[in-house]
Amino acid sequence: MAVVPLQTKHTLRRITKDIPTSYRPSLLRLRFTCSVTTTTKFRPNREKLVVVNPPRFTDTAFQSTWSHRLWVSAGCTTVFVSFAKSITGGFGSNLWLEPTLAGFAGYILADLGSGVYHWATDNYGDKSTPLVGTHVQDSLDHHECPWTITERQFANNLHFMARGTTLMVLPLDLAFDDHVFHGFVSTFAFCVLFCQQFHVWAHGTKSELPPLVVALQDIGLIVSRERHVEHHRAPYNKNYCVVSGVWNKVLDESKFFEALEMVVYLKLGVKPRSWTNPNSEWREETEISKC
């Protein structure tokens, strides 16, 4: 609020002309002032992103290659085949409740699985770790620069999970035809394949996301920015699940991951990275209510 003094347009003579002369000397000793108030638009007090000498990354590190696209195509194909077996089996048997419940179970367990995997890659291993070393390094880089995940191209971001999905689901497509079984497999595999894309959307703002994505986040079918943002606040050991995030509250309140960390430490003597604050000047913006 600002106070701005203004001069009156009217002279003192005009103001006092109807007042008896005997009273005017005292009035002349008065000081007439006028003030107006101006208001400025309220801006929410938000934590700003402070970037000091951000690490440079090459464009090729975030671009999709043909290898990435092929793996994503293979993963989508195997998931589609599993889903098709579930649908055709449902039509053939006229039994829909069982595969629907199986699909729901796959969706719920995929969120839990994403949390356990996310916890493991965030806290243990490095780029030399067999099979998942690349993803471990990506997780470390992501925690240093959370916003950069939105710069990755689609296949570049999904190819690692697509590779695992292909190798996991393809043998099941060839070996089994049971539609209830594939109701579970197709939903679980779909969520695993696309959990990194859900993760990307959880770092976007509502004004930038497609309306359908915002709607799915709002009703809780996929993880929202509100559910994920605590993961990037100290002590960086919460909200690991990135499919729907429905497990996050249960796991965090029960100290599930903290208990796992103690078991690993007592058995193997390995401390998780969450026990020490990351040495990073990068912070995720936390003003999320109207983004």
Secondary structure, 3 states (H helix, E strand, C coil): CEEEEECCCCCHHHHHCCCCHHHHHHHHCCCCCEEEEECCCCCCCCCCCCCCCCCCCCHHHHCCCHHHHHHHHHHHHHHHHHHHHHHHHHHHHCCCHHHHHHHHHHHHHHHHHHHHHHHHHHHCCCCCCCCCHHHHHHHHHHHHCHHHHHHCCHHHHHHHHHHHHHHHHHHHHHHCCCHHHHHHHHHHHHHHHHHHHHHHHHCCCCCCCCHHHHHHHHCCCCCCHHHHHHHHCCCCCCCCCCCCCCCHHHHHHCCHHHHHHHHHHHHHCCCCHHHCCCCCCCCCCCCCCCC
